Amino acid sequence: MSLYSTMFLAFSMSSDAFVASLTKGASLPRRPSFIEALQTGLIFGTIETITPLLGWALGLSMSQFITAWDHWVAFALLCLLGAHMMHEGLKSHDDTAQETAAPKRQPASLLRLVITAFATSIDALIIGITLAFMEANIVLTSLAIGGATLLMTTLGVMLGRAISTVVGKRAEVLGGLTLCGIGIAILVEHLGLLSG
């Protein structure tokens, strides 16, 4: 996987964490400090670094059974995940408003942040499984995903109160489109549709 593909993947994986952090920032009673935002970013970034490694280990254990059609598995997983992210991003404004309104009554605790971080890292786990069937440096890719998530989550918390209603879940739509594009590119490359 090229450096550009790795970076696209990393920032696509951080889009749902970015949306969650926008919601958290919007729900705070006051403007968060940089340290508070960074703490949230570290929680999300650490978990998003670990989950692709777990998925990769799981994928390796299955790879001997599906090596003949691994590119189809990667394509299907990426496109399904991308479609799910786009679906979440295109939900009605009312759903988004309810999600952002609920936390205003009760600020997010550490446990709630960890649970949210794990929930938004399920896609990174699936990506890890996919990477087991590709020529990818899993350590570099996991660090890139974690670093992008750290950056985007920290920014999301800081900017949440100002731009959550403007950006909202559009970030997930863009992330989903990127994942589908990567899945199609993998399939095209393995089938040799662009050769000759």
Wavefront OBJ file of the C-alpha trace (Angstrom):
o trace
v 0.000 0.000 0.000
v 1.381 3.422 -0.944
v 1.919 6.285 1.481
v -0.970 8.200 -0.098
v -3.324 5.221 0.289
v -2.233 4.838 3.903
v -2.941 8.500 4.653
v -6.316 8.414 2.887
v -7.198 5.297 4.863
v -6.029 6.827 8.145
v -8.114 9.978 7.768
v -11.121 7.988 6.529
v -10.911 5.858 9.654
v -10.812 8.976 11.822
v -14.012 10.473 10.375
v -16.463 8.760 12.744
v -14.263 9.613 15.745
v -14.192 13.214 14.453
v -18.001 13.290 14.350
v -18.178 11.854 17.883
v -15.706 14.475 19.126
v -17.688 17.276 17.474
v -20.723 16.045 19.400
v -18.727 15.959 22.634
v -17.373 19.464 22.063
v -20.855 20.766 21.262
v -22.280 19.226 24.453
v -19.788 20.831 26.846
v -21.111 23.725 28.961
v -17.990 25.800 28.206
v -15.241 25.976 25.633
v -12.855 23.045 26.313
v -9.177 23.633 27.018
v -6.545 22.209 24.696
v -5.476 19.721 27.419
v -9.051 18.404 27.741
v -9.331 18.034 23.971
v -5.920 16.343 23.786
v -6.892 13.851 26.512
v -9.943 12.861 24.473
v -7.763 12.615 21.356
v -5.275 10.353 23.160
v -8.042 7.980 24.278
v -9.507 7.708 20.781
v -6.102 7.608 19.081
v -4.756 4.837 21.319
v -7.785 2.617 20.809
v -7.779 3.272 17.045
v -4.118 2.248 16.951
v -4.732 -1.042 18.767
v -7.867 -2.249 16.978
v -6.354 -2.573 13.467
v -3.578 -4.704 14.989
v -6.194 -6.980 16.563
v -8.071 -7.192 13.265
v -4.834 -7.931 11.386
v -4.033 -10.818 13.761
v -7.556 -12.155 13.264
v -7.255 -11.777 9.491
v -3.937 -13.651 9.434
v -5.529 -16.575 11.239
v -8.150 -16.764 8.484
v -5.924 -15.949 5.514
v -4.915 -19.537 4.777
v -8.562 -20.392 4.117
v -9.366 -17.544 1.726
v -6.142 -16.595 -0.067
v -7.710 -17.371 -3.464
v -10.320 -14.643 -3.080
v -8.795 -12.294 -0.512
v -9.198 -9.284 -2.847
v -12.954 -9.933 -2.996
v -13.066 -10.057 0.817
v -11.173 -6.756 1.055
v -13.445 -5.185 -1.572
v -16.631 -6.400 0.140
v -15.565 -5.347 3.640
v -14.414 -1.902 2.566
v -17.509 -1.219 0.461
v -19.891 -2.474 3.156
v -18.128 -0.383 5.773
v -18.071 2.627 3.453
v -21.787 2.241 2.676
v -22.555 1.997 6.392
v -20.582 5.172 7.116
v -22.367 7.014 4.300
v -25.731 5.799 5.595
v -24.880 7.077 9.082
v -23.718 10.374 7.629
v -26.905 10.821 5.605
v -29.291 10.241 8.515
v -31.843 12.975 8.993
v -30.965 16.184 10.795
v -33.440 15.238 13.543
v -31.419 12.130 14.427
v -28.238 14.192 14.629
v -29.957 16.851 16.724
v -31.165 14.238 19.216
v -27.702 12.718 19.486
v -26.088 16.084 20.191
v -28.814 17.232 22.582
v -28.760 14.220 24.898
v -25.229 14.632 26.302
v -25.893 18.255 27.345
v -27.562 17.025 30.508
v -24.598 14.878 31.561
v -20.976 15.560 30.545
v -19.097 12.578 29.124
v -17.208 10.540 31.720
v -13.958 8.682 31.099
v -15.849 5.379 30.840
v -18.285 6.851 28.328
v -15.382 8.197 26.264
v -13.665 4.790 26.222
v -16.904 3.052 25.203
v -17.474 5.612 22.442
v -13.885 5.190 21.267
v -14.311 1.413 21.051
v -17.620 1.828 19.223
v -16.050 4.105 16.622
v -13.039 1.769 16.236
v -15.028 -1.241 14.999
v -14.330 -0.064 11.459
v -10.594 0.000 12.242
v -10.863 -3.612 13.419
v -12.445 -4.551 10.085
v -9.743 -2.613 8.233
v -7.144 -4.607 10.169
v -8.727 -7.842 8.951
v -8.643 -6.475 5.398
v -4.978 -5.463 5.694
v -4.018 -9.039 6.526
v -4.847 -9.914 2.892
v -2.848 -7.045 1.408
v 0.774 -6.000 1.156
v 0.626 -3.395 3.896
v 2.858 -2.439 6.800
v 0.380 -3.004 9.627
v 2.445 -1.175 12.254
v 2.841 1.930 10.085
v -0.812 1.826 9.053
v -2.037 1.400 12.637
v 0.148 4.290 13.802
v -1.158 6.433 10.922
v -4.777 5.622 11.844
v -4.105 6.346 15.509
v -2.261 9.572 14.722
v -4.980 10.815 12.372
v -7.626 9.958 14.965
v -5.680 11.758 17.704
v -5.431 14.863 15.521
v -9.015 14.827 14.260
v -10.552 14.064 17.661
v -8.583 16.811 19.385
v -9.649 19.285 16.683
v -13.215 17.999 16.843
v -13.518 18.645 20.582
v -12.003 22.121 20.228
v -14.211 23.059 17.286
v -17.336 21.157 18.306
v -19.312 24.055 19.686
v -18.652 26.174 16.604
v -18.984 23.798 13.659
v -20.925 20.694 14.748
v -24.080 21.969 13.059
v -22.182 22.955 9.899
v -19.982 19.888 9.375
v -21.952 17.304 11.315
v -21.904 13.856 9.772
v -20.770 15.010 6.332
v -17.314 13.864 7.421
v -18.633 10.302 7.630
v -20.052 10.508 4.106
v -16.651 11.584 2.773
v -14.914 8.855 4.786
v -17.349 6.245 3.476
v -16.812 7.327 -0.128
v -13.050 7.082 0.374
v -13.313 3.543 1.765
v -15.471 2.430 -1.162
v -12.925 3.963 -3.539
v -10.058 2.092 -1.872
v -12.043 -1.176 -2.070
v -12.718 -0.680 -5.781
v -9.053 0.179 -6.386
v -7.951 -3.060 -4.654
v -10.341 -5.133 -6.766
v -9.307 -3.433 -10.012
v -5.627 -3.954 -9.197
v -6.019 -7.643 -8.347
v -8.198 -8.381 -11.385
v -5.738 -6.541 -13.648
v -8.499 -4.446 -15.216
v -6.134 -1.539 -15.841
v -3.278 -3.585 -17.283
v -2.277 -3.422 -20.895
l 1 2 3 4 5 6 7 8 9 10 11 12 13 14 15 16 17 18 19 20 21 22 23 24 25 26 27 28 29 30 31 32 33 34 35 36 37 38 39 40 41 42 43 44 45 46 47 48 49 50 51 52 53 54 55 56 57 58 59 60 61 62 63 64 65 66 67 68 69 70 71 72 73 74 75 76 77 78 79 80 81 82 83 84 85 86 87 88 89 90 91 92 93 94 95 96 97 98 99 100 101 102 103 104 105 106 107 108 109 110 111 112 113 114 115 116 117 118 119 120 121 122 123 124 125 126 127 128 129 130 131 132 133 134 135 136 137 138 139 140 141 142 143 144 145 146 147 148 149 150 151 152 153 154 155 156 157 158 159 160 161 162 163 164 165 166 167 168 169 170 171 172 173 174 175 176 177 178 179 180 181 182 183 184 185 186 187 188 189 190 191 192 193 194 195 196
